[in-house]
Amino acid sequence: MGDFLRSSNSFGQTLLRLVARGNAIIAELMRLKNYLPPLYRLESKQDVQKYGALIVDFAYFKAATAYEQKIENNPVLQELDEELRKNYSDILSRFYSGFESIHKYITDFNSYIDEIEDGTYLQESFESVMMNEEGKQLICEAIYLYGIMLLLVDCYFDGQIRERLLVSYYRYNVQKVSSTRVDDVCLLLRSTGFSRNLNKRPQNYPESYFHAYPHPDHRSIALSNQASMLVIILCFKPSILITQSATMREIVDRFFPDTWVISLYMGIIIDLVDWWNPYKAAKAALNNTLENSNIKRISQKYGQLMEKQLIKTGEALSSLNLDEGNIGSVIKLTRDCNVTLHWIMLHTATPTILIEDSKRLRNLKQLVIQDSKYTVEKTLRLLLNSAQIEYNIKQMYKQLLQDKENKWVKNKEKCILKINRLADAFSGVKQLDDIEKNQTLENWFREISKHIESVVEDDGKKIMQLLQALEEVQEFHQLENNLQILQYLKEARQILHNMLRSSLMNEDTIIALNIVTDCCYAWNIMEAFIPEMQNRIKADPSTVIQLKALLSKMASALEMPLLRINQIKSPDLASVSQYYSRELESYARHVLQIIPESVFAILAQIVDLETNVFHEIPSKLHKDKVKDYAQSRERLKMAELTYSISIFTNGMLSLESVSLGILRVDSHRLLEDGIRQELVKKVTLALHNSLVFDAKSKDLLVNKLQALSTVMDGYRKSFQYIQDYTNINSLKIWHEEISYIISKAVEEECKGSLWTPGKPWLFLPEEKPLVNLQPTDSNSQTFMGRLAREITRITDPNSKLSDEFETETIAGLRFLELFTKHAEISKKIIYQTIPILACHHYEVKLLLAK
């Protein structure tokens, strides 16, 4: 890194700290995209009517007094406004902090440049920065990261939505913040007119957006040799893209002679055909690359390479012959595979940011797929093969580095022993066949032994000289005629070769391999391979073990956004690492969820056997009827299904412990969490379909609950039956998830007039995947709401239906008897939730009556 990044160099450390902060800001923006409040989208007419006067865009600033007066004059709006303030203040503050950090970042960068020009840093100038490799790289990275921030904001936070977020934050925090600072942030991040849903390019986009906050004109900045940075930085200087044809031809010839789809940052993909479409010079320069003959030639080349590499990687994995001798050729194969995958995966992917869709883009993609004979299955196979080879190489190389010193010493001792034996043979002390005493050779070998003894580990040049000397002595003294001497010399040279290889081993090889195998570009593309991965796992659960190497490869992509943060030892390291590690964990869970899904598909057949086929065996059974209850064929079917479940379970558990960035995930925990998720889906669906009521229907509530009890009992028995084959505590999971399902249904039911989305709820201690089902009527959102309303309806003293029920068989108590027959914890939840729902319904009626 040189003196520029030395800890005592405040000039370099300031710039490094700024770049590290830029990577942390990007991670926060990517995290925030998953927490965008749905209410601020105003997607439904109901939301617009209810909150349209409160959630507004920058039009508010033109008539702020009128907006506030309207709210003050309307008690309903005042109450809703207070609810929004209570429920969304925290998340609005976090979004504003994220947006403000972009403004502060570029402001600090401009201040840094100004300080350089003003001479604040003695003995440093802008020219000296650009003469330094690290300084030049960091300046380029700083501008590039700012461009990525702007693109992420416009891509993931629609212009109108972020204006609404900023206005709401300003209204609720007007006393706490500086209006000038808010004005600057609003000016920077006002709506550009771009939307991912419109597929239409706004005028002068993105260059007008990138100039929303101008920065100094750095004429002497040397463009980075990384194409992604170059594309972003060119947006700050659109005149090059529009008018400087010669410059653009040079750029395209150097950076894009055979590519037009690139990854900007952690899998954010753009197509330069779309990106540079409005710019005359850039578009003309890129047309040379986009000639059909050129595309056909490149596509066919990579398609043929993929076929060859599939064969080579398959042979490399099956041979199991990976050692120090052939590691160089295997690393070359790995590098070639990664180059092929990089081109194929990028040029067949759908761009993350697509400003304006066009027929030309679709035709180019189709041409690549056709000429390269691309298939998802072949690409995934090469990806898995190369990932496994990379994993094996890295594990082997790490072990070699650990054993390097001991192995080198042992080889040195062996070599000295071989040479001393040769010296003894020529001394006449130890007679060998046809070996005459030769004092000259004896002294020569003694001298060589001393040289070998004096060799140190990093003295590769001296080892080469010794190798050459042993070859020359064999030739000049005509020792080829004696096979014993020849064998000793051959073994000695082989040992010296091993010592030379050991001395050349260092961490630089691992670093170079990590650079070659970097897969940051595929961070988002990998989503497209999930269905194919799941099909492979479903067909053969043992293939799960291949995912361990692939996940390890994906985890290595975290090094790029963490590099500068780690160099400066920023406190953001933990937060950013956790974000990317959680994203990778989520991906792994998504892929492996096929195993719990398959288990529950088999479990459905077991439920059918338990519920509808098997006869309940009485406590006393006459021997003549034993055959009737045996049901041998059906029980054989049960055994086959159970064996299939154990196969899937073993496939998942074969992963053992998987390292995902800073997280280490246990395969048993993954299996249990996946089974919990599937259980919630299946049981929720059963409750949703069973608890549907019609006031005109004559079906009694008790009958529906009896049928539901049969279904639930079948699930519980089958789930308990397979616990020994899945190595989980089924009964414990059953109790916990039933409680969660009911509590979640109550939460969903209480949303609306008395509860605003975003407010914490009592029953949910942890976040779990949601099961979204469409309501079956307009009054209730969930099965618990429908059940509560039905109980209220049939027990209403003013209803004739209440006469049909005796006190001891009233519907609510009957429900508890049936539904909680085998789950005591659920009974407690039901006793708590039914009164809550009943009170909620009556409170809503009272409010509507007002």
N, C-alpha and C positions, 0 to 999 in steps of 0.2 A: 504493500500500500504506500510505502515511502513516507517522507516527512510530512506530507500534506495532511494525512489523517492521524498523525501522532497526537496523543492526548494533550500534550503541552502546546499544540498549535491551535490557538483559539479561533483563528481564521478558518481553518479547515473544519474544526469541530462544529462551528456555527452552521456551516453549510450542510455537513453530514446530519446534524440534529434536525435541520429543516426538512431534508429529504426523508428522514426516518418518520417525522411527523406526517409528511404527505402520505406515506404508505399506511399509517395508522388511520388517517382521515378516510382513505378509500375503504379500509376494512369496516369502519363505522358506517359509512354510507351503504355498503353492501349488507350490513346487519340491519340497518333501519328499513330497508326495502321490505323486509318480512314483517314489520310492525306498523305499516301504514294503516291508520284507522279507516275501516271501510266506510264509515259514516261520511267522511270528508270527500268521498267520490260522488255523493249525491246521485246514485245510479237509478234509484226508484222514484216514482212520482210521489210516493208517500213521504220519502225523506226530503224531497224538494219542498213539498207543501209544509212539512213540519219544521224543517231547519233552514230552509232557503234564505230566510231573513237574517239568520244568525251566522251562517257559514258562507262568507262572501269572499270574492277575489279582490284585486287591487282597486276595483271600482270604489271600494270603501273609502280610500284615501281622498277621493275627489269630493265626497259628501259625507264625511265622518259624522258631523253634527246631526244630519238628517237621519242617518242610520241609528245612532244612539237614541235620538228622540223617539223614533218609532218603537224601539224596544222598551223604553221607559213608560210609554203610554199604553203598553199592552201587558197585563199581568201574566198571561199565558207565556208570552215570549220571555218575560223576565224569569219565570220559573225554569223554562227550558234552558235559558242562557246560564243560569246558576248551576244547573245540572251538568252542562257542558264544561263549565269552569272547574267544577269539582272532579269530574271524571277524566278530563283530558289535559289538565294543566301540566302534569308530569311528562306525558309523552310529547306534548307540544314544546316543552322546554328542551327536551332531548333533540327533537328535530331541529329546533332553532340553533342549538349548540352545534349540531352537525353542519348546518348551512353556514353559520357564522365562522366556523373553523376554516372553511374554504376561503372566505374573504380575508381572514387574519393570515392565512398561509401566504397568499399572493402579496398581501401588504408587507409582511415580514421579508419576503423575497425581494421585493422592490427596495425596501429599506437597506437590505444587505448589499444590493448592487450600488445603491447611492453611497453607502459608507465606503465601498471600495473606491468609487470615483472621487469621493471627498478626501481620501487619504486617511481615513480613520484607522485602518490597519497598516501600520508602518512596514515598509519594505515589501508591501504587497500591492499589486495592481491587477486590473482585469486581464491585461496581457499575460502576466505571470500565471494567473489561474488557467488561462487557455493553453499555456505551454506545458502545464502539468497534466499527466494522463488522468489521475483521479479527479483533479479539479474540473477538467473539461467534461468528464463523465458525469460528475455530480450536478454541474450547471444544467447539462442537458436533461438529466433525470428530473430536476426540480421543475423545469418548464413542462416536460412530458407528463409528470404526475398531476400538475394543475389542469392540463387538458383532459386527462382521464377523469378527474373530479367533475368537471363541467359536463362531460359526456354521460357519466353515471347519473348525475342529478337529472338530466333531461331524459335519459332512457327509462329510469325506474320511478321517477316522481313527475307525473304529468304536470305541465305548466300551470294549469288551473288549480290542481290539487295543492301544489306547493305554495301558490299565492294564498289559498284559503288557510293553509297551515300558518303561514307567516302573519296574515291578518289576525287570525285567532290568537296567536301568541302575543301580538302587539296589544290587542284589546285587553287580554287578561293580565298582562304584565307591564302595562304602560307606566306604572309608578316605579318599576324596578330597573328598567333598561334605558339606555341612552337612545333617544329618538334618532340622533344622527347616525349611530351605528346600525340601527334597524333599517334606516333609509338606505345605507350603503349596501347592506345584505339584500334588500329588496331590489335595488337597482341591478345588482349582479345576477340575481336568480329570478328575475321576472320571466314570465312565459315567453318562449321563443316562437310558439305556434307549432312546434314539432310534437307529434304524437305517434307512438308505435302502432296505433290502431288505424291511422289515416293513410299510411303509405303514400304520403305526398310531401315533397320537399318544400319547406318555407323559403321565401325569397332570401338570398344571401346567407344560407345556412350551410355549414356552421360558423363561417368566418365572422359574421356579425355578432354571434353569441360569444365567440372567443375574444372579441374586442370589447365585451361588456365592461371589462375592467382592464384598461390599457396598462402595459408594462414597458419599461425602457427598451429602446431599439438596440439590440446587440448585434451590430453588423459583423463583428469578428467571431461570432460563435461558430465553432466548427461542428458540423452536423455529426451526430453519433452514427456509428456503423450498425446500429440496430434499427431495422426498418420500422418497427412499431413506433419508436420514439420519433423517427424522422417524419412519419405521416402526421403525428399529432402536432409537432413543432411547425410543420408547413402550414397548418391551419392558422397560426398566428401571423403568417406572412403570405396571405392569399395572392399577392401580386406575382409571386414565383409560379404558383399554380396556373395563373391565368395568362401571363405574358411571356415568361422566360422559357421559351421552347427548348433552347440548347441545354439549360440547366436541368430541366425535367427529363430530357432524353438521357443525360448523363446519370441522373438519379435512377431512372427506370432500368437502364442498362446495367447499373451496378447492383441495385437492390432487388429489382423485380423482373429479371429476364425470363423467369419461368413460373412466376407466381403472381396472383392478383387477389388472393384472400389471405388476410393476416390476422393474428391475434394481438390485440392491443395490450391487454392486461388481464391475467388470470382467466383466459378463455373468453374474453369479450371480443367477438369476431366481427370484422367488417369486410365488405367486398369493395375493392378499389374501383371497380366498374361503377358501382353506385356512389361511392364516396367522392370520386373525382369527376363525376358526370358533368357538373356545371362549369368546370374549369377547362378552358380551351387547350392550354399548353399541356397540362397533365393528361387530359383525355387523349390528345394526339400521340403523346409519348407512349402511353399504355397500349394503344392500338397495335403497336408492333408485337407486343407480347400476346395479344388477343387474336392474332390471325389463326384461322381455323387449322391450317396446316401445322402451326406451332403447337396449338393445344392438343391436336391429335397425336403428334410426335411425343410430347411430354407425357400425356396420359397413357399411351401405350408403353412407354419406357417404365413408368412406375407400376403399371399393371403387370408387366413381365417380371419386374424385380420382385414384386410381392409373391408371385408364384414360385420363383426360385428360392426366396427367403423362407417361405413356408416349409419347403423341403429341407433346407439347411438347418433351420431352427429345430425342426422335428428330429433330424438326425442328431443334432447336438444334445438334445434332451434325452434321447433314447440311449446314446452311447455312454453317458455317465462318466466320461473320461475328461474331467476338467482338472488340470494341474498347472504347475508353473510353466511347463513347456509350451502349452498351447493357449495360454491365456490371452496372448496378443491377438491371435487369429479370431478368438471368440469375441473379444472386445470390438474388433473390426466388424464382425458380423452384426453385433449389437448396434454399432453406430449406423451401419447401412440400413438396418431394419427401422431405426428411429427416424432416419431421413425419409424413408418411404412412407411410414405412418404419418409423419408430420404433413407431407404434401397431400396424401390421399384423404386424410381425415379433415383437413381444412377445406379442401376444394370440393368436398361432397357434403359439407355441413351447411346448415341454414344460418346466415349471419345473425348475430345477437342484435346489432343495431342496423336496421334496414330503413334508410330514409325514404326511399321511393322504389317500390317493387316495379320490375319491368320484365318484358318478354325476353330481352337479351340475357338478363341474369339467369333466368330459368333455363334458357337454351344452353348457356355455357356450362351450367351444372349438369344438365342432362348429357351433354357431349362428353364431359369428363367421366361420368358414370358408365356411359356406353363404351368408350374407347379403352378405359382402364379395366373394364369388366368387373367393376366394383360390386361387391356384395358385403353386407354387414357381417355375415358369418365368416368370410375369409379375413376381413379386417380384424375382427375380434380374435380369431385364432392366432393371427400373427402378433397381435397385441399381447395376448396371454403367453405365447411362446417366448417372445422377446423379454417380457416382464419377468418370467421365471428364470431365464438365463441371466438377466441383470441381477436378480436377487441372489442366484447361486454365486455369481462372480463376486459380488460385494461381500457376501458372507465368507467366501473362501479367502478373499484378499484381506479382510479384517483379521481373519485367523492367521494368515501368513505374516502380517505386520506384527501381531502379538508374539509369534514364535520366531520372528526374524533373527533376533540377537542370538538366541540359543542354537537355532539351526545353523547360523553362520559359523559359530564357534565349533560346533560338532563337525561340520564339513571341513573346516580348517584343520582340525585334528586328524580327520581321516586322510586328507590330502598329504599332510606331513608324514603320516605313517606309510602311505604308499610310496612316497619319494624315498624315505629312509630304507624301505625294503629293497628298492632298486639299488640304492647306494651299497647296501650290504651284499647284494647279489654280485656286484662288480668288485667288491673288496675281497671276495673269496671266503668270507666268514660263513655265509650261507650259500651253499652250492645249489645252483639251478641247472637243469639240463642244458648242455651245449653253451654254457656261459663261462667265458674265460675271464680271468682277473684283469681288470683295466683300471689302473690308478687314476687316469685322467677322468674317466666317466664317474668313478666313485667320488672324486673331489667335486666334480661339476654338480652331481646330484646332492651332495652335502650342502653346497652353496645355494642351490635352488631351495632346499628345505629351510635354510635360514631366512631366505627372502620371503618364503611363504609364511614363516612364523612372524615376520615383522610386518606383514600386510595388515592394514586396518580396514574397517568396514567400508568406508567411503572412498577407498583408493582403487577405483575401478580401472584406472589407467595402468597401474602396476600389475593387476591381475591379467589384463590383456597382454602385457609384455611377457608374463610367465607362460601364458597359453602359447604364445608365439614361440617361445624358447623350447617348450616341450615338443612342438611340432618340428622344429628345426633339428633337434637332437635325434629324432627318429629318422629324419631324412639323411642327414649328413653322416651319421655313424652306421647306417645300414642295419638298423635294429628290427626292420620289418620281418626278417627271416626267423626271428625267435618269437613264437606266439605268446609265451608267458610275459616277456618284456613288453610286447605290443599291447597285451591285455592290461598290464599295470599302467602303462602310459595313457591308454584310452580311458581307464577309470579315473586317473588323476585329472585328466583334462575335463572329464564330465563333472567332477567335483568342483573344479575351478569355475566351470560354466555356471553351476548352481550357486556358487559364492558370488559370481558377478551379477546374476539375476537378483539374488537377495540384496546385494548392495544397492541395486538400482530401484528397489521397492521403496516407495514413500507414499505419503497421503496425496501427493499431486495426482497420482493415477486415479484415485477414488474421486477427487475433485473433478478431473477431466471427464470421468465416466458419468458423474452427476450432471455435468453440463450437456454432454451428448444425449443423455437419456431424459432430459428435462421434458415434462409434459404439461407445463402451465397452459399451453395453447389448448389442451383438451379438457380443461377443468369443467367447461359446460357441455362440450361435445359428448362426454361420456354418458350423459343422460340418455342419448339415443341408443346406446348399446344395452340398456337395462333389459328390454324384452328378450333379446337374443341370449343374454346371460341367464335369464330366468328359465328360458326354454332348455338350455343346456343342463342347468341344475335339475330341472324337473325330470329330464330324461335320464340323467345319471347324477345322483346326489354326491357321489365321490368327487366330482369335478369342482366342488366348493373349495378344495384345497388350493386350486389354481388362483383363486381370488386373493389369497394372502399376498402373493407376489405383486399382483396388480394394484392392490391397495397400498402396498409399500411403495410402489412406483409413483402413485398419485400423491402419497404423503410427502415425497421428495419435492413436489411442486411448491410446498410451503416455504422452501428456502428463499425463493425469489422475493416475495413481499416482506420477508422478515430480515433480509440481509442487512439493510441500512439500520433498521431498528435495533438489531443485535449488535452491530458495530458501535453504535453510540450508547449501548446499554440503556435504552429508553425504558421507562416504566410501562409503556404501551405494549411491550413485548408479550406479556401474559395475556392481555385482552385480545390482541390481534391473533396470536397463536391459537387461543381458545376458539375464536370465531371460525377460522379455517378448519380447525380440527373437528369442530361440531358439524360443519358442512360435510366433511368427509365421512364422519360417523353416520350422518343422516343418509348419505349415498349408500354406504355399506348396508344399513338397515333396509333401505328400499330394495336393493338387489336381493338380499337374503330373505326378504319377507315372503318370497315364493315358497319357502320351506314350510312355515306355519300355514300358509294358504293351502298347500298340498296336504298337509297333515289334517286340516279341517275338512278338506274335500273327502278324504278317506273317513274321517270321523263322522261325516254325514251318513255314510253307509253303515257305520257301526251304530249310530243313533237309530237308524231304521231297523236294524236287526234287534237292538235292545228293546225298542218301543213296540214294533209291530210283528216281529217274527218269533222271538224267544218266548217260551211259556215260563211263567213263574213257577218254580219248583216248590211244592208244598213241603212243610216240615216233616210230614210223614207221607211216605209213598210206597204203594204196593209194588212188589218186585215185578209183577206182570206188566206194569205201566212204565217201567223204567225206560224201555225202548222208545215209548211215545215222547218222553221228555228229553231223550238224548239229542235229537236233532243234529246228527253227525255231520251231514253235508253243510248245514248252516254254520255249525261251529268250526268246521274247516275253513269256511269263507271268512269267519271272524279271525281265525289264526293268520290267514294270508294278509288280511288288512292290517292286523297288528304288526306283522313282520315288515310290511311296507312302511309303516310309521317309524319303526326302529331304524330302517335304512335311511330315511330322511333325517332323523335325529342324529345318527352317527355322522352323516355328511356335514351337518352344521357344526357338530362338536369337534370335527377334525381340524377346524381352524385354530382351536385352542385359544391362545391369547394373541390379539392382533394389535400392532402399534399403529395408531392413526394420529400422526402429528405428536402433540403433547399428551394425547389420551392413549390409554391402553384398554381395549375393550375385550372382555371375556366372552367367548363363544356361547357359553352356557347362559350368560346374561342376555345376549342377543336372542337366543332361542326363547327364553322365558318372556322377554318383552314382546317378541313377535307373536307368541301364543296368546299373550294377554290382549294384544291388539286385535287379533282375529276373533277371540272370544267375545270381545266387546261388540265387534261388527255383527257376528252371528246372533247373539242374544238380543241386541238392540233391534235387529231386523225382525226377529221372531215376536218381540213385544210390539213393535210398530205394526206388524201385519195382523196380530191377534186382537189388539185392543182398539178396534174400530167399531163405532156404535152408530146406530141409526134410530132416531126417535120413532120412525114408522115401523121398524122391524119388530117382530114378536119374539126374536131370540132373547132369552133371558141373560142377564149379565153373568149369573152363576154358571150357565152352560159354557159361555166363552172362557171364563176363568178356569173351568174344569179342563177344557181342551188345551188351554195355555199351560196348565200345570203338568199335563201329560208330556207336552213338548219339552218343557224345562226340565222335567225329571229325566227324560231321555238324554238330554245334553249333559246333565250333571252325572248320571251314571257312566256314560261313555267317557266323559272327561276324566272321571275318577279311575276308570278302567285302564286308561293308557298312561297313567302317571309313572308306572314302573318302567315303561318303555321309552319315556321321554326324559326321565330323571328330573322331574319337577314335582313340586307339592301342589297337586291339582286342587285339593279341597281349599287350601289357603287362597290360591289364586281365584277360585270360584267365588268365595265370600267377598274378597276385596273388589273384584270387578263388578259383581252384581250391585254392590254398594255404590260404586262409581257411576254405573249406568243410570241408576235411579236418581242420584244426586245431580248428575249432568242434565237429565231430562227436566228436573225441577228448575235448574238454572235457566235452561233454554225457555221454559214456559214463562218464567218471571220476567223475561226481557220484554221491553215494550214501554208502556206508559209509566211504570214505576221504576224502571231500571234501564240505564243507558249502556250500550255496549262499551266495554272498556273498564267498567267498575268491577273490582274484585268480588268474588262470591264465596260464601262461607264453606261450601262443601268441597271445593277443589283445591287441595293442598299442592298439587303439581300439575304441570301441563301435560296433556295427553292428546293423541290424534282424535279429531272430531269425526263423528259419523253423521253426515248430512243426509237427511231424509225429508222429502217433501211432505208438508202437513196434509192430512186427509180432509180437514174442514177449516173453515175460516176463523173459528173461535179458539182453537187450540193449536199449539205448535208441536207438541209431542204426545206420546202415548200416556204420560202421566197427567197431562192436562185433560186429555179426553176421558181418562178414568175418573179423575176428580169431578169433572162436570157430570159424568154419567151417574156417579154415586150421589151427587147433589140433586140431580134431577129425579131419580127414582125414590129418594128418601125425603123429598120435599113434602111437608105436611099438607100442602095445598094440592098435591098430585094424587090421583087415584092409584097410581102405581105403588105408593107407599103401603097401601093396605095389603098388597100381595106378599109382603115380607114380614115375618115374625121378628121379634126383637133379637133372638139368638142367631138368626140367619140373615141379618141385615147385610147388604152387599159389601160394605167396607170390611166388616169383620170376616165375612166369608172369603174375601180376597186374601186377607192376611193368612187365613187358615190354609188356603190352597197354594198361594204363591210362596209363602215362607215356610212351607212344610219341612224343607231340608236345608234352610239357610237362616239361622237365628239372627245373624247380623243384619240381614235384610229386613227382618221384622222391626228392628229398632229404627232403621231408616224410614220405613213406610209409616210408622207411627209419627215420625217427625214431619215427613214431607206432605202427607195428605192434608193435615191442618194448615200448613203453610200455603198450599195451593188454594184451599177453600177460602182462607182469609184474603189471599191475593185477588181471587175472582170477585169477592164481595166488595173489596176496596175499589177495584176498577169500576164496578157498577155504581158505587157511590160517587166517584169522580165524574162519570158520564152523566149521572143524574143532575149534578151541579151545572 
